[in-house]
Amino acid sequence: MSTVVPASVFFIITLVAAARVVLLLSAWPSVSARIWPWLRLHDWWPVPADHTAEKLLRDVLTHEEYTQLRAHAYLEVPSRDRAERVYRVPRGPGQVQVVEGGRVIERLCLQPLDALPEADVILMHKLLIEGDEHMYLATANHFPRVAWR
């Protein structure tokens, strides 16, 4: 019996190790906010809706907005009514944070009725806030800072 490990076994072990590294890195929001969108932009991505939604998001956002979204895993949408207010829309699951004066004052929850790709949800929040901020605030569930304890 040979003590040399066959090449196929070595290949499988290497592949499993690489997959574990990718999974560990993707658990960090700052890394996953860069990896998954980049993968979704490729034509070979297996979910066409994700691919199309990510391309649309990249086309609609300005270069600065898309860069911020990739770097910080959230998109800041400024309020048109209050100069000091910004809405932080997260990439992925999570509540929209309302930031005033650099401090989170409340969180908002607003979800579509049907499942949508992550990029479409980000775009939905941005367009609703910019289009009709009052209706957005009236529709969303509010979680004030005192309720987080």
N, C-alpha and C positions, 0 to 999 in steps of 0.2 A: 504494500500500500504506500502510495506516495504522500509525503508530508508537504508538498508544494500545494498552495491554495490555487485552485483553478481561476482563470481570469474572470469567468462569469460571476463567481462568488465575490471576488474582489470588487467587481463593477457594481454589484448589487449593494454591497456594504457601503461603498462610496456614495452611491445614489441615495441610500437611506440617510446617511450622515448629512449630505447636502440638503435634503428635504427638511431634516430637523433644524438645521441652521436657519433656513428660510422661515420656518414656522416660528422659531424663537425671535427672529428679527421682526417679523410681521406683527408680533404682539405689542411692539412699541409704536404708539401712534405717530410719532415723527417719522418713523421708517415706513410704516404701512401706508401713510399718506403719500409717500413717494413711489413705493413699489407697485401697489395695486392699480392706481391710475395709469401708470406707465405701461403696465401689462395690458390693461383694457384698451389702450389706444392702438394696439397691433391688430392687424387683420385676422390673425390666427386665433384671437381670443375666442373661446368656445361659446360664449353667451352673446349673441348679436345685440340684444337690447342694452347690455352694459357697454359694449363697444360704441354703439351709436350715441348713447347718453353721454359718455365721457367726451366724445368728439364734439357734441353739441355744447356741453359745458365749457370746453376749452375755447370754442368759437365765440360764445356769448360773453364770457368774462373777458375783462381786459388782461393784458399780459401781467400787470402788477397784481390783480386779484387772483389770477390762477397761480402765480408764483407764491403768493401768501398762503393760498389754500394748500399747496403742496408742501410748503415749509412748516406750517403751524398746525395743519389738520383742521383748520376752521377758516371760514370766510367772514370778514367783517363787512357788514352792510350798514352804512351810516343812515341815521334817521333824517328824514326831510323836515320833520316838525321840531325836533330838539337838536340843537347843534352839538351838545355834549353827549348825546346818546348814540351808541353803536350796538348793533345786533351781531352776535357771534354765532354763525351757523356752523355746526360741526360736520366734518366729513364722517359719515357713518352714523351709527345710532347715538342718540343723545338729545338733550334739550337745547334749545336756542337760548343763549345767555344774553341778558340785557345789561349792557355796561354803560355806566354814567360816571364821568370823572375818574376813569380807570378802575372802577369798582363794580363788581357784579351786584346788581340790585334785585334781580329776579330771574327766573328761568321760565321759558315758555315751551309748551308742548302742542304741536300741531302736526297731525299725520294725515297722509292721503288715505282714502278708503281702501284702495287696492295697492298691492305691492308694486313698488317702482324701483328702478335702479337707483343706487346711491347718488349718482350724479344728477339725476332728475329731481330728487328730493332737495338737494342743495339749490338747484336752479328754481324750484318751486318756491322755496322760502325767500330767495332774493327777489324774484319777480313780484311776489305778494307783498313784501315789505315796501318795495319801491313803488308798486302800483297803487296800493290802498292800505297804508299803514294802519289807519283806524280800524278797518275791517279785519285786518290781520290780528290786531290786538283784541278785538271783540270776539273773534272766533277761537283764539288760542286759550288753552288752559294755563293759568298763571300760578307759579309757585314762588311766592315772595321769600326773601332771604330768611325771615323768621321761621319759616316752615321747614328749613333744612336741618334743624337740630334734631 
